[in-house]
Amino acid sequence: IKQNKLLWGWIITILLLALFICPILNFAQQQIDFLSLGKTIEFNSNVLNEKRDILIYTPAGYEESNIRFPTLYITDGAENFFIATAIVNFLSRSGEIPRMVVVGIPNVNRNRDLSPSIIQGTSNRGEANNFLNFFIR
């Protein structure tokens, strides 16, 4: 009888813990689902002759402001956008740098876009000058 009471005590304890922990975990998941770092737009580039996704972060108050914010452009945007935005946010909040817009450009063909000339041993042509023109225009 003592073993049955002990077993039922453990079962009730586990059920109570599950009852209290599950809503907390669900709330945490809901908070993560609403996290937004910026937006993605699709851009048709005449310079590159292709469609590119562009990731854009704007600082708080950007939409209501007439201020021209500096812009930080990030290549390897899919990999570096999150960390670059976090660093900009941290440094601007501490007054080390001004608030700024962050624009991330994900890679489509890294060797082509970031290499200045033909890469020996590959079929990729280096077209870094063309990619730079994409930023300028």
C-alpha positions as CSV (number, residue, x, y, z in Angstrom):
1,I,0.0,0.0,0.0
2,K,2.9,2.4,0.8
3,Q,4.4,1.7,-2.7
4,N,1.0,2.5,-4.4
5,K,0.7,5.8,-2.4
6,L,4.3,6.7,-3.4
7,L,3.6,5.9,-7.0
8,W,0.5,8.0,-7.0
9,G,2.4,10.8,-5.3
10,W,4.9,10.8,-8.2
11,I,2.2,10.6,-10.8
12,I,0.4,13.6,-9.3
13,T,3.6,15.6,-9.0
14,I,4.5,15.0,-12.6
15,L,1.0,15.9,-13.8
16,L,1.1,19.1,-11.8
17,L,4.5,20.1,-13.1
18,A,3.3,19.4,-16.7
19,L,0.2,21.5,-16.0
20,F,2.3,24.5,-15.0
21,I,5.3,24.1,-17.4
22,C,3.4,23.5,-20.6
23,P,1.7,26.9,-20.7
24,I,5.0,28.6,-20.0
25,L,6.7,26.7,-22.9
26,N,3.8,27.5,-25.1
27,F,4.0,31.2,-24.2
28,A,7.7,31.3,-24.9
29,Q,7.1,29.7,-28.3
30,Q,4.4,32.3,-29.1
31,Q,6.9,35.1,-28.2
32,I,9.5,33.7,-30.6
33,D,7.0,33.4,-33.4
34,F,6.3,37.2,-33.3
35,L,10.0,38.2,-33.3
36,S,10.7,40.3,-36.4
37,L,14.1,41.6,-37.3
38,G,13.2,43.3,-40.5
39,K,11.6,42.5,-43.8
40,T,12.6,40.8,-47.0
41,I,11.8,42.3,-50.4
42,E,12.4,40.8,-53.8
43,F,14.3,43.1,-56.1
44,N,14.7,42.8,-59.9
45,S,18.2,44.0,-60.7
46,N,18.8,45.2,-64.2
47,V,22.6,45.4,-63.4
48,L,22.8,41.7,-62.4
49,N,20.0,40.5,-64.7
50,E,18.3,38.5,-61.9
51,K,16.0,38.8,-59.0
52,R,17.6,39.2,-55.6
53,D,16.1,39.1,-52.1
54,I,17.1,42.0,-49.9
55,L,16.9,42.0,-46.2
56,I,16.1,45.4,-44.6
57,Y,16.3,46.4,-40.9
58,T,15.2,49.9,-39.9
59,P,15.7,51.4,-36.5
60,A,12.8,52.3,-34.2
61,G,11.1,55.5,-35.3
62,Y,12.4,55.3,-38.8
63,E,8.9,55.3,-40.4
64,E,7.8,58.4,-38.5
65,S,11.1,60.3,-39.1
66,N,12.4,62.6,-41.8
67,I,16.0,61.9,-40.8
68,R,18.3,60.3,-43.3
69,F,19.9,57.4,-41.5
70,P,23.3,56.0,-42.5
71,T,23.1,52.6,-44.1
72,L,25.2,49.5,-43.5
73,Y,25.3,47.1,-46.5
74,I,26.1,43.4,-45.7
75,T,27.2,40.9,-48.2
76,D,26.6,37.3,-47.3
77,G,23.3,38.7,-46.1
78,A,21.6,35.4,-45.2
79,E,24.5,34.4,-42.9
80,N,25.4,37.8,-41.5
81,F,22.2,39.9,-41.3
82,F,21.1,38.8,-37.9
83,I,24.4,39.3,-36.1
84,A,25.1,42.6,-38.0
85,T,21.7,43.9,-36.9
86,A,22.2,42.8,-33.3
87,I,25.6,44.6,-33.2
88,V,24.2,47.8,-34.8
89,N,21.4,47.7,-32.3
90,F,23.7,47.2,-29.3
91,L,26.2,49.9,-30.3
92,S,23.6,52.5,-31.3
93,R,21.7,52.0,-28.0
94,S,24.9,52.6,-26.1
95,G,25.7,55.7,-28.2
96,E,28.8,54.3,-29.8
97,I,27.4,54.6,-33.3
98,P,24.4,56.4,-34.9
99,R,21.2,54.5,-35.4
100,M,21.2,53.1,-38.9
101,V,19.5,51.0,-41.6
102,V,21.0,47.6,-42.2
103,V,20.6,46.0,-45.7
104,G,21.7,42.4,-46.2
105,I,22.2,41.0,-49.7
106,P,22.1,37.1,-49.6
107,N,24.4,35.3,-52.0
108,V,23.2,33.7,-55.2
109,N,26.6,32.9,-56.6
110,R,29.3,34.0,-54.1
111,N,32.3,33.2,-56.4
112,R,30.9,35.2,-59.2
113,D,29.8,38.2,-57.2
114,L,32.8,38.6,-54.9
115,S,35.7,37.5,-57.1
116,P,37.4,40.2,-59.2
117,S,38.5,38.0,-62.1
118,I,38.3,34.5,-63.5
119,I,39.0,31.9,-60.8
120,Q,41.4,29.2,-62.1
121,G,39.9,25.7,-61.9
122,T,36.3,26.7,-61.7
123,S,33.6,27.6,-64.2
124,N,32.7,30.8,-62.3
125,R,33.6,34.1,-63.8
126,G,34.6,36.8,-61.4
127,E,32.2,39.7,-61.7
128,A,32.8,41.7,-58.6
129,N,32.8,44.9,-60.6
130,N,29.3,44.2,-61.8
131,F,28.2,43.3,-58.2
132,L,29.7,46.6,-57.0
133,N,27.7,48.4,-59.7
134,F,24.6,46.7,-58.3
135,F,25.2,48.5,-55.0
136,I,26.0,51.8,-56.6
137,R,22.8,51.9,-58.8
